[in-house]
Amino acid sequence: MGAQEMLLFGSVVGARFVVPLFIPRFPLPAIVVALVLDGIDQTIFQWFGYDPPGYQGYDKAMDMFYLSVAYLSVLRNWTSRPALLVARFLFFYRLAGVVLFELTDWRPLLMIFPNTFEYFFIAYEIVRLRWDPARVGLRAWVITAGCIWVFVKLPQEYWIHVAQLDVTDTLAAYPVLIPVLALLLGGLALVGWFVVRPRLPEPAWRRHVAADPLPAEIDTVAERDRWVATHGRVLSSATAEKIALIGLLCLVYGHVLPGRRSTDLQLFLGVAAFVVVNAAISLAVARRAASLESMLAAFGLRVLMNAALIWAAGRLADRYGGSLDESTALFFIVLISLLVTLDDRFRPVSQVRAAARPTTRAGST
């Protein structure tokens, strides 16, 4: 790989890792940019006459990274508990499907486990632009997810992953489809403007794209520490979910990163052990009210801490005849540290909202 190819590859991959970090604060524009980058990254490579070897695997892994950040931002931002429950199912369903695909390389799995979560996230954030999602009941969110699943994602996943067709090539081969699609989009726009728009409820607020403020009882680090110190547990459903999220995501990356020297089970159990140790340390820090105000500083400190843990694990592996690949270990250190930091900051917000949520009818709108 020459210098120009390295710069191009690094720019595209770097953008795909950096853009998702804006999702927690600017959910809708950031995830749309991430979605666009996912759609045009290989086109960018083609423009420059470059075809990165094995990029399909990296592409799927980077997809799951930005979806993981989007899911964690759901914990921070979403005020609708029913919508959160639907999003949780959709996210982990897709994550399980991607892991199964990496284990079997059977492409129909990506259609059986479609990425409905992404468009459901966008649908929620479109609602939040003008209306209060907390006033929408579980039934409406389930119907929304079902419509996206059946009418949007199943055809798209079949087209991309099973039929393996390309939109540009298909339109070039059948140019008559261009006016047909234009008419279809125009018709949908007219239906939206003349049929859907007049039936929408009155807006709850002025249009805004930034995430809503955090609940008053947990909008500072000190208040979050008090909540975690009182309610946090190392062995809990929250830790189990964190293990599932980070462990399965690391399995996806473990199948595309070079230099891996562990089995899937060893990798997952190793990541699970790191998550549990990190959870114990986070709880101890919260009980001493010693969390850092800056998320960037907290992330940097956690990277150093996990690097020390990896170093100790490496020395232990050497003693018993094992080995750790340093470059792969460094990537996992950064990935685990980032996701643990985001989870520690965002999950208590969701827990506070759940504890304060009044009992409502599931079908209310």
Residue pairs with C-beta under 8 A, 6 or more apart in sequence:
1 9
4 48
5 48
5 50
5 52
8 44
8 45
8 48
8 50
9 45
9 50
9 52
12 37
12 41
12 44
12 45
13 58
13 62
15 37
16 34
16 37
16 38
16 41
16 62
16 65
16 66
17 62
17 65
19 30
19 33
19 34
19 37
19 66
20 30
20 31
20 34
20 65
20 66
20 69
20 70
21 69
22 29
22 30
22 33
23 30
23 31
23 34
23 66
23 69
23 70
23 73
24 69
24 72
24 73
24 76
24 77
24 211
24 342
24 346
25 210
25 211
26 209
26 210
26 211
27 70
27 73
27 77
27 121
27 125
27 128
27 209
27 211
28 122
28 125
28 126
28 128
28 129
28 209
29 209
31 66
31 70
31 118
31 121
31 122
31 125
32 122
34 66
34 70
35 118
35 122
38 59
38 62
38 63
38 66
41 59
42 55
42 59
45 51
45 52
45 55
52 58
54 256
57 102
57 255
57 256
58 256
60 98
60 101
60 102
60 252
60 256
61 252
61 253
61 255
61 256
63 98
63 115
64 94
64 95
64 98
64 249
64 252
65 249
65 335
67 91
67 94
67 95
67 115
67 117
67 118
68 91
68 95
68 245
68 249
68 339
69 342
70 91
70 117
70 118
70 121
71 87
71 88
71 91
71 117
71 245
72 339
72 342
72 343
72 346
72 347
73 211
73 346
74 84
74 87
74 88
74 91
74 121
74 350
75 84
75 343
75 346
75 347
75 349
75 350
76 211
76 214
76 345
76 346
76 349
76 350
77 211
77 212
78 84
78 87
78 124
78 133
78 350
79 132
79 133
79 134
79 212
79 353
80 124
80 133
80 134
80 136
80 141
81 134
81 353
81 354
81 357
82 136
82 137
82 138
82 141
82 362
83 124
83 133
83 136
83 141
84 350
85 138
86 120
86 138
86 141
86 142
86 145
87 117
87 120
87 121
87 124
90 116
90 117
90 120
90 145
91 117
92 244
92 245
93 113
93 116
93 117
94 113
94 114
94 115
94 116
94 117
95 244
95 245
95 248
95 249
95 252
96 113
96 248
97 109
97 110
97 112
97 113
97 114
98 110
98 113
98 252
99 248
99 251
99 252
100 106
100 109
100 113
101 107
101 109
101 110
101 113
102 251
102 252
102 255
103 255
103 264
107 161
107 162
107 164
108 161
108 162
110 157
110 160
110 161
110 162
111 154
111 157
111 158
111 161
111 162
114 149
114 153
114 154
114 156
114 157
115 153
115 157
116 145
116 148
116 149
116 153
119 148
119 152
119 153
120 144
120 145
120 148
123 144
123 148
124 133
124 141
127 133
127 136
128 212
129 207
129 208
129 209
130 203
130 204
130 205
130 206
130 207
131 200
131 201
131 203
131 204
132 204
132 205
135 204
135 364
135 365
136 365
137 360
137 361
137 362
137 363
137 364
137 365
138 362
138 363
139 362
139 363
139 365
140 365
159 165
170 177
171 177
171 178
213 219
214 349
215 349
215 352
215 353
215 356
217 223
217 227
217 352
217 356
218 224
218 227
218 348
218 349
218 352
221 291
221 292
221 293
222 289
224 286
224 291
224 345
224 348
224 349
225 285
225 286
225 287
225 289
225 290
225 291
226 286
226 289
227 348
227 351
227 352
228 282
228 283
228 286
228 344
228 348
229 283
229 286
229 287
229 289
231 351
232 238
232 282
232 283
232 286
232 348
233 239
233 283
234 276
234 279
234 280
234 283
238 347
238 351
239 275
239 276
239 279
242 275
242 279
242 340
242 343
242 347
243 271
243 272
243 275
243 276
245 339
245 343
246 271
246 275
246 335
246 336
246 339
246 340
247 268
247 271
247 272
247 275
248 268
249 335
249 339
250 267
250 268
250 271
250 332
250 335
250 336
251 264
251 267
251 268
253 331
253 332
253 335
254 260
254 262
254 264
254 267
257 328
257 331
258 327
258 328
259 325
259 327
259 328
260 267
260 325
260 328
261 323
261 324
261 325
262 270
270 313
271 332
271 336
274 306
274 309
274 336
275 336
275 340
277 309
278 302
278 306
278 336
278 340
281 305
282 340
282 344
285 291
291 298
292 298
292 301
295 341
295 345
298 341
298 344
298 345
299 337
299 338
299 341
302 337
302 340
302 341
303 333
303 334
303 337
305 337
306 333
306 336
306 337
307 330
307 333
310 324
310 329
310 332
310 333
313 324
314 324
314 329
317 323
317 324
